[in-house]
Amino acid sequence: MIIVPTPKQREARRIADRHKITLYGGAIRGGKSYWLCLMLLSLCFEYPRSRWLIVRESLPTMRRTILVTFQEFLNNGFHQYVTTYDQQMMTVTFNNGSQIIFMAESYDTDKELNRFRGLEINGAGIDEINEIQEATFNKIIERSGSWNGSPGCPVKILATCNPTNGWVKEKFYKPWKEKALPYGFAYVPAKITDNPHLSAEYLDSLKMLPRYQYEVFVNGNWDIQLKVGGEFYKCFELDKHVGKCDYDPALALHISWDENVNPYLPCGIFQLKGKDIYMIDEVAAVNPRNTIKDVCNEIKRKYPAHASGMFIYGDATSKKEDVKLEKGHDFFRLIMEYLKDYKPQLRVLSANPSVAMRGNFINTILEKQDTATPYAGITVTIDERCQNTINDFVLTKEAADGTKNKEMETDPITKVRSQKYGHFTDLFDYLICFAFRAEYEQYQRGDAPTKRNFGKNVSKNGY
């Protein structure tokens, strides 16, 4: 039987030919294991007497996944090229002397990685690299190229993956997204839609998955992570609070800021319709365009004809003269100046609300949203394009004292240390606590929320 790779698999082959280390995948059923086997078989036949390793996290997982895929290749005609298949040693030898060795990482029982000692190979395939340790990956790099029995054979390390929030994301996805992958590294995204062999019925059945799982495993979305516990916004749910939010030129723009420049200068763009909050856009301005002027120019570019009013929100501590800015100007004065054509009004509290208290207030709003009586009638919808904001809602953790855990990270290129998550949720907090300050004050007192009468002279919510 002739094995025909998909267009995406052929593209990945061309890219892998030019790089030593190639990661392929990012979603379920994208043909990742099939590609990995096909690539290693091709290398075996192209380079006689070459030796290749296939690794999976555990032996039971290997037996029910990559070994099943490999057996399909043998059943479809590749068996004729096999001289021996030692299933005890898990080694396949082909008639040109090339070999594929299957090995489980088994890190729980071999943390010193002793099984790799003395292993001589030209390269390896790592199935679901997101499930193995970074130390194992480094050990595979160390051993690849150590086999001298196939002159001219290149060093190749091939891997597949699903989206993850661990070391694979830091080493591959984030640098790829920022166009800063190290020399010799490549990442090729592959989604379920790149696999033409799946039935329409199967694809339709996946829509029954919870929204988080569908986004991560079907859409291959690395920027939305599964909830694992300990979240500060524990009542935030993709199914309830994420949707499509279209800009309405008849409503005011509510612009909220958090004063940071690393890892970006964040700005959220909202519209309020009664007590319904819609986040329609976000700006994450990275260096060298992480300035107030650049962000304001981006707002003007996106909403050039807006004429229905604008309100500015943000961190109360930014209402000061800052030596980092122009002399005599504070953070908000610069914003008001750059956006003066919109005739903005400043809405910043005299002091920031308690982090723990405002978190409880917002969680109550989020929790009650899908009930017959949302808390104080307030609802929240974040546009699905606002990936930084959604990620912040999911990944900002709660500290032991009920505040936000300010997890820090160091940029591998600039070496600048900054807060990893929470910038967009901070600016969301500032907006909701000002725009609905009466409801927030009632919440603090423990009063039952009252129904507000929105008449034509009420401008607090900007419509």
TIPA-553467 format. One record per residue (C-alpha): x, y, z; residue in three letters. Coordinates in Angstrom, 2 decimals. Each point is the difference from the previous one (the first is absolute). Layout:
N
> X,Y,Z,ALA
...
***
This chain:
463
> 0.00,0.00,0.00,MET
> 1.32,3.46,-0.86,ILE
> 0.24,2.32,3.00,ILE
> -1.03,3.52,-0.99,VAL
> 0.88,2.78,2.47,PRO
> -2.34,2.96,0.38,THR
> 1.03,3.45,-1.29,PRO
> 0.76,1.10,3.57,LYS
> 2.17,-3.08,0.60,GLN
> 1.91,0.70,-3.23,ARG
> 0.52,3.58,1.13,GLU
> 1.30,-1.24,3.35,ALA
> 2.39,-2.36,-1.82,ARG
> 1.45,2.87,-2.02,ARG
> 0.48,2.07,3.15,ILE
> 1.52,-2.93,1.92,ALA
> 2.50,-0.54,-2.81,ASP
> 1.38,3.48,0.71,ARG
> 0.15,-0.24,3.80,HIS
> 1.51,-2.31,2.58,LYS
> -2.93,0.18,2.43,ILE
> -3.61,0.20,-1.23,THR
> -3.19,0.03,2.08,LEU
> -3.18,-0.94,-1.86,TYR
> -3.52,0.26,1.35,GLY
> -2.03,2.01,2.46,GLY
> -3.38,-1.78,-0.08,ALA
> -1.52,-3.47,0.17,ILE
> -0.47,-2.17,-3.09,ARG
> 2.21,2.17,-2.18,GLY
> 1.89,-3.06,-1.29,GLY
> 2.96,0.60,2.31,LYS
> 1.00,-3.60,0.80,SER
> -0.55,-0.99,-3.62,TYR
> 2.37,2.78,-1.11,TRP
> 2.59,-1.01,2.57,LEU
> 0.06,-3.64,-1.15,CYS
> 0.04,0.98,-3.66,LEU
> 2.92,2.38,0.53,MET
> 2.11,-2.54,1.88,LEU
> -0.75,-2.76,-2.51,LEU
> 1.06,2.35,-2.81,SER
> 3.26,0.78,1.80,LEU
> 0.63,-3.71,0.55,CYS
> -0.32,-0.73,-3.70,PHE
> 1.88,3.10,-1.13,GLU
> 2.99,-0.66,2.27,TYR
> 0.97,-3.70,0.20,PRO
> 1.27,-1.29,3.36,ARG
> -1.38,3.09,1.79,SER
> -1.44,-0.34,3.52,ARG
> -3.03,1.85,1.31,TRP
> -1.79,0.14,3.34,LEU
> -3.74,0.44,0.64,ILE
> -0.89,1.12,3.55,VAL
> -3.31,0.17,1.84,ARG
> -0.65,0.85,3.65,GLU
> -0.85,-3.56,1.14,SER
> -0.04,-3.51,-1.41,LEU
> -3.78,-0.52,0.36,PRO
> -0.64,3.29,-1.78,THR
> 2.49,-0.92,-2.72,MET
> -1.68,-3.36,-0.59,ARG
> -3.43,1.53,-0.54,ARG
> 1.14,3.00,-2.08,THR
> 3.17,0.30,-2.09,ILE
> 0.56,-3.78,-0.24,LEU
> -3.52,-0.43,-1.38,VAL
> 0.70,2.66,-2.63,THR
> 3.33,-1.61,-0.89,PHE
> -1.66,-3.41,-0.34,GLN
> -2.46,1.53,-2.48,GLU
> 2.95,0.94,-2.20,PHE
> 1.32,-3.55,0.18,LEU
> -3.44,-1.39,-0.86,ASN
> -0.21,2.30,-3.01,ASN
> 3.07,-1.38,-1.70,GLY
> 3.03,1.14,2.00,PHE
> 0.40,-3.48,1.54,HIS
> 1.78,-1.09,-3.17,GLN
> 2.93,2.27,0.93,TYR
> 0.31,-1.39,3.55,VAL
> 2.70,-2.57,0.73,THR
> -0.74,-0.45,3.72,THR
> -2.45,1.46,2.49,TYR
> 1.24,-0.81,3.50,ASP
> -3.04,0.88,2.11,GLN
> 1.82,-0.75,3.26,GLN
> 2.81,2.45,-0.82,MET
> -2.56,2.17,-1.86,MET
> 2.34,0.35,-2.98,THR
> -0.89,-0.18,-3.68,VAL
> 2.81,-0.77,-2.47,THR
> -0.50,0.64,-3.72,PHE
> 1.62,-1.79,-2.91,ASN
> 2.41,2.91,-0.62,ASN
> 1.32,-0.22,3.55,GLY
> -1.91,3.00,1.41,SER
> -1.72,-0.33,3.36,GLN
> -2.81,1.61,1.98,ILE
> 0.17,-0.49,3.78,ILE
> -3.14,0.59,2.09,PHE
> 0.59,1.19,3.57,MET
> -2.20,1.22,2.85,ALA
> 1.27,2.98,1.97,GLU
> -1.24,-1.52,3.32,SER
> 1.25,3.03,1.90,TYR
> -1.72,-1.05,3.25,ASP
> 2.28,-3.03,0.28,THR
> 3.08,1.42,-1.74,ASP
> 0.50,3.60,1.00,LYS
> 3.72,-0.24,-0.80,GLU
> -0.89,-1.02,-3.58,LEU
> 2.39,-2.92,0.21,ASN
> -1.71,-1.82,-2.88,ARG
> 1.45,2.57,-2.39,PHE
> 3.61,-0.65,1.05,ARG
> 2.06,-1.46,-2.81,GLY
> -2.85,0.41,-2.50,LEU
> 1.34,0.83,-3.46,GLU
> -2.52,1.42,-2.48,ILE
> -0.18,2.39,-2.95,ASN
> -3.14,1.62,1.34,GLY
> -3.38,-0.56,1.58,ALA
> -3.74,0.45,-0.13,GLY
> -1.79,1.09,3.18,ILE
> -3.72,-0.73,-0.06,ASP
> -1.96,2.52,2.14,GLU
> 3.09,1.87,1.19,ILE
> -2.25,1.99,2.36,ASN
> -0.24,-3.13,2.20,GLU
> 3.73,-0.51,0.52,ILE
> 2.54,1.85,2.13,GLN
> 2.19,2.76,-1.39,GLU
> 2.97,-1.93,1.39,ALA
> -0.95,-2.93,-2.26,THR
> -0.16,2.29,-3.01,PHE
> 3.47,1.33,0.82,ASN
> 1.30,-3.56,0.40,LYS
> -1.35,-0.88,-3.46,ILE
> 1.83,3.01,-1.44,ILE
> 3.15,-1.26,1.71,GLU
> -0.28,-3.51,-1.49,ARG
> -1.13,1.00,-3.51,SER
> 2.85,-0.11,-2.52,GLY
> 2.06,-2.41,2.11,SER
> -0.49,-2.92,-2.45,TRP
> 2.67,-0.09,-2.71,ASN
> -1.24,-3.00,-1.94,GLY
> -1.79,1.99,-2.70,SER
> 2.36,2.49,-1.69,PRO
> -1.70,3.21,-1.12,GLY
> -3.11,-0.57,2.09,CYS
> -1.24,3.28,1.54,PRO
> -0.94,0.53,3.63,VAL
> -3.77,0.32,0.24,LYS
> -2.23,0.28,3.06,ILE
> -3.71,-0.03,-0.82,LEU
> -2.80,0.49,2.53,ALA
> -3.78,0.24,0.21,THR
> -2.12,1.74,2.62,CYS
> -3.28,1.30,1.30,ASN
> -0.22,3.55,1.43,PRO
> 1.58,0.21,3.44,THR
> 0.88,2.61,2.57,ASN
> 3.34,-1.57,0.87,GLY
> 3.54,0.04,-1.30,TRP
> -0.99,-0.88,-3.58,VAL
> -2.00,3.22,-0.25,LYS
> 2.94,2.01,1.30,GLU
> 2.55,-1.71,-2.26,LYS
> -2.02,-0.26,-3.22,PHE
> -3.36,1.75,-0.19,TYR
> 0.77,3.36,1.62,LYS
> 3.24,0.58,-1.95,PRO
> -1.79,-1.14,-3.20,TRP
> -2.85,2.44,0.65,LYS
> 2.53,2.79,0.59,GLU
> 2.03,-1.07,-3.08,LYS
> 2.98,-0.70,2.25,ALA
> 0.53,-3.77,-0.21,LEU
> 3.67,-0.94,0.46,PRO
> 2.04,-1.05,-3.03,TYR
> -0.75,-3.60,-0.95,GLY
> -3.45,-0.05,1.67,PHE
> -3.33,-0.06,-1.87,ALA
> -3.65,-0.22,0.96,TYR
> -2.72,-1.02,-2.47,VAL
> -3.59,0.46,1.27,PRO
> -2.38,-2.81,-0.98,ALA
> -3.70,0.02,0.75,LYS
> -2.73,-2.56,-0.31,ILE
> -1.11,1.72,-3.21,THR
> 3.35,-1.00,-1.55,ASP
> -1.05,-3.66,0.19,ASN
> -2.27,-0.83,-2.96,PRO
> -0.65,-3.56,1.20,HIS
> -2.38,0.89,2.86,LEU
> -3.74,-0.39,-0.42,SER
> -2.42,2.91,0.20,ALA
> -1.86,-1.91,2.71,GLU
> 3.12,-0.20,2.16,TYR
> 0.80,3.68,-0.48,LEU
> -3.56,0.93,0.91,ASP
> 0.09,-2.16,3.14,SER
> 3.00,1.96,1.29,LEU
> -2.20,3.05,0.34,LYS
> -1.52,-1.64,3.07,MET
> 3.30,0.46,1.86,LEU
> 0.16,2.71,2.69,PRO
> 1.16,3.30,-1.46,ARG
> 3.43,-0.12,1.66,TYR
> 0.77,-3.46,-1.36,GLN
> -1.30,0.91,-3.46,TYR
> 2.14,3.12,-0.20,GLU
> 3.17,-1.73,1.18,VAL
> -0.22,-3.45,-1.57,PHE
> -2.10,0.60,-3.12,VAL
> 0.88,3.57,-0.97,ASN
> 3.56,-0.43,1.25,GLY
> -0.16,3.20,2.02,ASN
> 3.18,0.30,2.09,TRP
> -1.13,3.33,1.47,ASP
> -3.03,-1.40,1.82,ILE
> 0.95,-2.44,2.72,GLN
> -2.11,-2.51,1.88,LEU
> -0.98,0.97,3.54,LYS
> 1.97,-2.04,2.51,VAL
> -1.09,1.60,3.29,GLY
> 1.09,2.92,2.13,GLY
> -1.28,2.65,-2.42,GLU
> -0.67,3.50,1.33,PHE
> -2.97,0.36,-2.37,TYR
> -1.35,-3.40,0.95,LYS
> -3.46,0.65,-1.48,CYS
> 1.24,1.01,-3.46,PHE
> -1.09,-2.50,-2.67,GLU
> 0.56,0.07,-3.75,LEU
> -3.50,-1.29,-0.70,ASP
> -1.61,2.80,2.02,LYS
> 2.29,2.98,-0.37,HIS
> 1.64,-0.22,-3.43,VAL
> -1.78,0.76,-3.27,GLY
> -0.02,2.35,-2.94,LYS
> -0.25,3.70,0.86,CYS
> -0.52,2.35,-2.93,ASP
> 0.85,3.68,0.20,TYR
> -3.10,2.20,0.20,ASP
> 0.71,3.55,-1.22,PRO
> -3.06,1.25,1.92,ALA
> 1.52,-0.95,3.38,LEU
> 2.84,1.68,1.86,ALA
> 3.44,-1.56,0.11,LEU
> 1.27,-0.87,3.47,HIS
> 3.80,-0.20,-0.06,ILE
> 1.78,-1.53,2.99,SER
> 3.76,-0.09,0.62,TRP
> 2.56,-1.69,2.18,ASP
> 3.27,1.88,0.34,GLU
> 2.60,-2.54,-1.12,ASN
> 2.46,-0.15,-2.84,VAL
> 1.17,-3.61,0.46,ASN
> -0.86,-2.48,-1.32,PRO
> -2.25,2.55,-1.76,TYR
> -2.00,3.17,0.59,LEU
> -3.59,-1.29,0.33,PRO
> -3.19,1.79,-0.95,CYS
> -3.56,-1.38,-0.04,GLY
> -2.82,1.44,-2.10,ILE
> -3.54,-0.51,1.28,PHE
> -3.56,1.08,-0.73,GLN
> -2.84,0.01,2.53,LEU
> -3.62,-0.50,-0.90,LYS
> -1.97,0.50,3.18,GLY
> 1.60,-2.45,2.40,LYS
> 1.41,-2.23,-2.72,ASP
> 3.79,0.33,-0.30,ILE
> 1.55,-0.86,-3.37,TYR
> 3.77,-0.12,-0.43,MET
> 0.32,0.57,-3.74,ILE
> 3.76,0.32,-0.39,ASP
> 3.39,-0.06,1.69,GLU
> 3.40,1.51,-0.75,VAL
> 3.17,-1.63,1.32,ALA
> 2.73,2.36,-1.17,ALA
> 3.41,-1.66,0.12,VAL
> 3.41,1.60,-0.21,ASN
> 0.88,2.29,-1.77,PRO
> -3.62,1.15,-0.43,ARG
> -0.94,-0.34,3.66,ASN
> -0.62,3.71,0.49,THR
> -3.16,1.94,0.83,ILE
> 0.22,1.87,-3.28,LYS
> 0.28,-3.20,-2.04,ASP
> -2.99,-1.60,1.74,VAL
> -2.09,3.14,-0.44,CYS
> 0.93,0.06,-3.69,ASN
> -1.18,-3.60,-0.26,GLU
> -3.34,0.96,1.56,ILE
> -0.33,2.86,-2.49,LYS
> 0.85,-2.35,-2.87,ARG
> -2.65,-2.52,1.04,LYS
> -2.77,2.49,0.86,TYR
> 0.71,3.07,-2.16,PRO
> -3.59,1.19,-0.36,ALA
> -1.25,-0.71,3.51,HIS
> -2.17,2.89,1.23,ALA
> -2.09,-1.44,2.85,SER
> 2.21,0.86,2.94,GLY
> 2.97,-1.51,1.76,MET
> 0.83,-0.78,3.63,PHE
> 3.45,-0.73,1.39,ILE
> 0.63,-2.39,2.92,TYR
> 3.09,-1.39,1.67,GLY
> 2.25,-0.46,3.00,ASP
> -0.48,2.73,2.62,ALA
> 3.71,-0.05,0.81,THR
> 0.74,1.23,-3.53,SER
> -1.48,3.43,0.81,LYS
> 3.39,1.46,0.75,LYS
> 2.84,1.75,-1.76,GLU
> 2.37,-2.74,-1.12,ASP
> 3.64,0.68,-0.84,VAL
> -0.27,-2.70,-2.68,LYS
> -2.45,2.22,-1.89,LEU
> 0.16,3.53,-1.32,GLU
> 0.73,2.47,2.79,LYS
> -3.15,1.38,1.56,GLY
> -2.23,-2.73,-1.39,HIS
> -1.49,-3.00,1.72,ASP
> -1.14,-3.20,-1.72,PHE
> -3.60,1.13,-0.49,PHE
> 0.81,3.54,-1.14,ARG
> 1.92,-1.44,-2.90,LEU
> -2.89,-2.32,-0.90,ILE
> -2.52,2.84,0.17,MET
> 2.25,2.14,-2.19,GLU
> 0.62,-2.64,-2.67,TYR
> -3.72,-0.89,-0.15,LEU
> -1.33,3.55,0.32,LYS
> -1.84,-0.17,-3.33,ASP
> -2.42,-2.47,1.61,TYR
> -0.72,2.42,2.88,LYS
> 0.77,-2.66,2.62,PRO
> -1.12,0.12,3.63,GLN
> 2.25,-1.36,2.75,LEU
> -1.48,-2.64,2.31,ARG
> 2.64,-1.02,2.52,VAL
> -0.69,-0.64,3.67,LEU
> 1.99,1.87,2.66,SER
> 1.40,-3.34,1.20,ALA
> -0.08,-3.53,-1.38,ASN
> -2.58,-2.31,1.60,PRO
> 1.21,-2.87,2.18,SER
> 1.24,-2.80,-2.26,VAL
> -1.67,-2.78,2.01,ALA
> -3.31,1.88,0.34,MET
> -0.25,1.01,-3.65,ARG
> 0.89,-3.58,-0.95,GLY
> -2.92,-1.31,2.05,ASN
> -2.27,2.63,-1.57,PHE
> 1.02,-0.95,-3.55,ILE
> -0.23,-3.73,0.70,ASN
> -3.53,0.50,1.30,THR
> -0.94,1.80,-3.21,ILE
> 1.56,-2.75,-2.12,LEU
> -1.60,-2.77,2.05,GLU
> -3.51,1.42,-0.23,LYS
> 0.13,0.96,-3.68,GLN
> -1.84,-3.05,-1.35,ASP
> -2.71,0.08,2.65,THR
> -3.45,1.53,-0.35,ALA
> 1.16,2.94,2.13,THR
> 3.65,0.96,-0.67,PRO
> 1.62,1.76,2.93,TYR
> -1.11,3.65,-0.15,ALA
> -1.03,-0.72,-3.61,GLY
> 3.64,0.16,-1.16,ILE
> 1.27,-2.30,-2.78,THR
> 3.49,-0.36,-1.50,VAL
> 0.98,-1.10,-3.51,THR
> 3.62,-0.07,-1.24,ILE
> 0.51,-0.13,-3.75,ASP
> 1.62,-3.26,-1.07,GLU
> 2.80,1.96,-1.72,ARG
> 1.18,1.43,3.35,CYS
> 2.36,-2.90,0.64,GLN
> 2.25,1.79,2.50,ASN
> -3.00,0.95,2.13,THR
> -1.52,-3.48,-0.13,ILE
> 3.35,-1.52,0.91,ASN
> 0.30,2.38,2.96,ASP
> -3.44,-0.98,1.30,PHE
> 0.98,-3.68,-0.14,VAL
> 3.62,0.13,1.15,LEU
> 0.07,2.74,2.66,THR
> 0.30,-1.92,3.27,LYS
> -1.22,0.82,3.49,GLU
> 2.58,0.62,2.73,ALA
> -0.40,-1.34,3.54,ALA
> -1.32,3.36,1.26,ASP
> -2.74,0.15,-2.66,GLY
> 1.84,2.45,-2.25,THR
> 1.48,-0.72,-3.42,LYS
> 3.15,-2.07,-0.16,ASN
> 2.42,2.15,-2.00,LYS
> 1.94,-2.75,-1.76,GLU
> 3.13,1.41,-1.61,MET
> 1.96,-1.04,-3.08,GLU
> 3.19,1.08,-1.73,THR
> 0.01,0.58,-3.74,ASP
> 2.59,-2.40,-1.46,PRO
> 1.15,2.58,-2.56,ILE
> -0.17,3.39,1.77,THR
> 0.56,-1.46,3.52,LYS
> -2.64,2.43,1.28,VAL
> -2.00,-1.33,2.94,ARG
> -3.74,0.72,0.08,SER
> -3.32,-1.24,1.31,GLN
> -1.13,-2.97,-2.07,LYS
> -3.81,0.28,0.24,TYR
> -2.65,2.40,1.22,GLY
> 0.56,3.27,-1.88,HIS
> -3.21,-0.17,-2.03,PHE
> -2.08,-1.25,2.91,THR
> 1.33,2.88,2.11,ASP
> -1.26,2.54,-2.52,LEU
> -3.30,-1.89,-0.13,PHE
> -0.23,0.35,3.80,ASP
> 0.56,3.77,-0.19,TYR
> -2.79,0.44,-2.53,LEU
> -2.63,-2.13,1.71,ILE
> 0.65,1.48,3.46,CYS
> -0.43,3.55,-1.32,PHE
> -2.81,-0.52,-2.53,ALA
> -1.96,-2.00,2.58,PHE
> 1.30,1.66,3.14,ARG
> -3.45,0.27,1.58,ALA
> -0.47,-3.76,-0.37,GLU
> 3.53,-0.59,1.31,TYR
> -0.66,2.16,3.07,GLU
> -3.23,-1.92,0.63,GLN
> 1.92,-3.26,-0.29,TYR
> 2.56,1.20,2.55,GLN
> -2.78,0.92,2.45,ARG
> -1.78,-3.28,-0.59,GLY
> -3.14,1.75,-1.26,ASP
> -2.25,-1.69,-2.53,ALA
> 0.56,1.50,-3.46,PRO
> -2.61,2.48,-1.11,THR
> -1.34,0.47,-3.47,LYS
> 1.36,3.14,-1.58,ARG
> -2.27,2.12,-2.16,ASN
> 1.87,0.97,-3.15,PHE
> -1.60,3.20,-1.20,GLY
> 1.15,2.27,-2.79,LYS
> 1.90,2.26,2.43,ASN
> 2.03,-2.87,1.46,VAL
> 3.38,-0.10,-1.70,SER
> 1.97,-2.13,2.40,LYS
> 0.02,-3.05,-2.26,ASN
> 0.62,2.02,-3.14,GLY
> -2.98,-0.61,-2.26,TYR
***
